Amino acid sequence: MGTRDPRVDAYIAKAAEFARPVLEQLRAAVHAACPGVAETIKWGMPFFVQDRPLCYMAAFKRHCAFGFWKGEGLLRAADRTAMGQFGRILSPSDLPPRRTLEALLRRAARLYAGAAAPRRAVPRRPPPRVPADLRAALAVDARAKAGFDALPPSGRREFIEWLTDAKRPETRAQRLARTVSCVRAGRRFDQRSPG
């Protein structure tokens, strides 16, 4: 059995007068098509969830919006100037027929059921390139090399960027000595006192 959230009631009550019947009709269609759906508020608007977000609705000053959370494969957006797949909804007559809407909702629920939560591809940065002077200093000190190699790529990158950002050769030499000292001691980079 689905759940209704009193915050959604409050959202609908606060909406502009033209929007209330649209929101009520959308809410009723979602609950009729997906009896197990739960309501919640996410990002300041009503969402309907079944394990993960299924669809959402929103009311603005002059229009409403309704869309499927992952609707790219389900339905092409009618109007790219509005959020969701149905474009600007100004009245209940702008919605698809109830049977069509419920069929889309059931299809979306089936598509999302059991599907693994989509993972966002995180672009991987290439491992940091160790400058020649640091590589030479680490080659001489086995303990420092082991400490440097034990750092994750982000930890190595912090030392390398700090070292290569030095503008003067004297500053770079000091930073190189501090870097070797830190990694020999097994410490990570600390912006306030790297050495």
C-alpha positions in Angstrom: 0.0 0.0 0.0 1.4 3.4 -1.0 1.8 6.2 1.4 0.7 9.8 1.2 2.8 12.5 2.7 1.2 15.5 4.4 3.9 17.7 3.0 2.5 17.0 -0.5 -0.9 18.1 0.7 0.7 21.3 1.9 2.5 21.8 -1.4 -0.7 21.4 -3.4 -2.6 23.8 -1.0 0.1 26.5 -1.5 0.2 26.1 -5.3 -1.6 28.7 -7.5 -5.2 28.1 -8.0 -4.8 26.9 -11.7 -2.2 24.4 -10.5 -4.2 22.6 -7.8 -6.5 20.5 -10.1 -3.5 19.6 -12.2 -1.5 18.4 -9.2 -4.4 16.5 -7.8 -5.1 14.7 -11.0 -1.4 13.8 -11.4 -1.3 12.5 -7.8 -4.4 10.4 -8.3 -3.1 8.9 -11.5 0.2 8.0 -9.9 -1.5 6.3 -7.0 -4.0 4.5 -9.3 -1.2 3.1 -11.6 1.3 2.4 -8.9 -0.5 1.4 -5.6 2.8 0.8 -3.7 4.3 4.2 -4.5 5.4 6.5 -1.6 5.3 10.3 -1.6 8.0 12.5 -0.4 9.5 16.0 -1.0 12.8 16.2 -2.7 14.4 19.4 -4.0 11.3 21.3 -2.8 8.8 19.4 -5.0 6.7 16.2 -4.7 8.3 13.0 -5.7 6.8 9.5 -6.0 9.2 6.7 -5.1 9.4 2.9 -5.3 12.8 2.0 -4.0 14.1 4.9 -6.1 12.5 8.0 -7.6 9.8 7.2 -10.2 8.3 10.6 -11.1 7.8 14.1 -9.9 5.5 17.0 -10.2 6.0 20.7 -9.7 4.0 23.9 -9.7 5.4 27.2 -10.8 3.8 30.7 -11.1 2.3 30.1 -14.6 2.6 26.4 -15.3 3.1 22.9 -13.9 5.5 20.2 -14.8 5.5 16.4 -14.5 8.2 14.0 -15.5 9.7 10.6 -15.0 12.9 10.5 -13.1 14.7 8.5 -15.7 12.4 9.2 -18.6 14.8 9.4 -21.5 13.9 5.9 -22.7 10.3 6.1 -21.8 9.0 9.2 -23.5 10.5 12.1 -25.4 10.1 15.5 -23.8 7.3 17.5 -25.5 8.7 20.9 -24.7 12.4 21.6 -23.9 11.5 25.0 -22.4 9.9 23.2 -19.4 10.9 20.6 -16.9 9.7 17.1 -17.4 8.4 15.1 -20.4 5.1 16.9 -20.8 6.1 20.5 -21.3 4.2 23.3 -19.8 1.0 22.1 -18.2 -1.5 24.9 -17.7 -4.6 23.0 -17.0 -5.8 19.3 -16.6 -6.7 19.3 -20.3 -2.9 19.6 -21.1 -2.4 16.2 -19.6 -2.5 13.0 -21.6 -5.7 11.0 -21.2 -5.8 9.2 -17.8 -5.5 5.7 -19.3 -2.4 6.8 -21.3 -0.8 8.5 -18.3 -1.4 5.4 -16.1 0.0 3.1 -18.7 3.1 5.2 -18.9 3.4 5.1 -15.1 3.0 1.3 -15.0 5.6 1.0 -17.7 8.0 3.3 -15.8 7.5 1.3 -12.6 8.3 -1.9 -14.5 11.4 -0.4 -16.1 12.7 0.9 -12.8 11.8 -2.3 -10.8 14.9 -4.4 -10.2 17.1 -2.1 -12.3 20.3 -1.3 -10.7 20.6 2.2 -9.6 22.3 4.1 -12.4 25.9 5.0 -11.5 27.2 8.3 -12.7 30.4 7.9 -14.7 33.1 9.7 -12.8 35.8 10.8 -15.2 39.1 9.4 -14.0 42.1 11.7 -14.0 45.3 10.1 -15.2 47.7 9.2 -12.4 50.0 12.1 -11.6 53.3 12.4 -13.5 56.1 12.4 -11.0 58.6 15.2 -11.9 62.2 14.1 -12.5 63.6 15.9 -9.5 61.1 14.2 -7.1 61.6 10.8 -8.8 65.4 11.2 -8.3 65.0 12.2 -4.6 62.7 9.2 -4.0 65.1 6.8 -5.8 67.8 7.7 -3.2 65.5 7.2 -0.2 63.7 3.9 -0.1 61.6 4.7 2.9 60.4 7.9 1.3 59.7 6.1 -2.0 57.6 3.5 -0.1 55.7 6.2 1.7 55.0 8.0 -1.6 53.9 4.9 -3.3 51.5 4.1 -0.4 49.7 7.3 -1.0 46.5 7.2 -3.1 46.7 9.0 -6.5 45.1 12.1 -5.0 47.6 12.2 -2.2 50.5 12.0 -4.6 48.9 14.6 -6.8 48.7 17.1 -3.9 52.5 16.9 -3.3 53.3 17.0 -7.0 51.1 20.1 -7.6 52.5 21.9 -4.6 56.0 21.1 -5.7 55.5 22.1 -9.4 53.6 25.3 -8.5 56.8 26.8 -7.0 57.9 29.8 -9.0 61.6 30.1 -7.9 64.2 27.3 -7.9 64.9 27.9 -4.2 61.3 27.5 -3.3 61.1 24.3 -5.4 64.2 22.9 -3.6 62.7 23.6 -0.2 59.4 22.0 -1.2 61.2 19.0 -2.6 63.0 18.5 0.8 59.7 18.9 2.7 57.9 16.5 0.4 60.5 13.8 0.9 60.5 14.4 4.7 56.6 14.1 4.8 56.3 10.9 2.8 59.3 9.4 4.7 57.3 10.0 7.9 54.1 8.6 6.3 52.2 11.9 6.4 49.8 13.2 3.8 49.9 16.7 2.4 48.6 19.4 4.6 48.1 22.8 3.0 48.8 24.7 6.2 52.1 23.0 7.0 53.2 20.6 4.3 56.6 20.2 5.9 
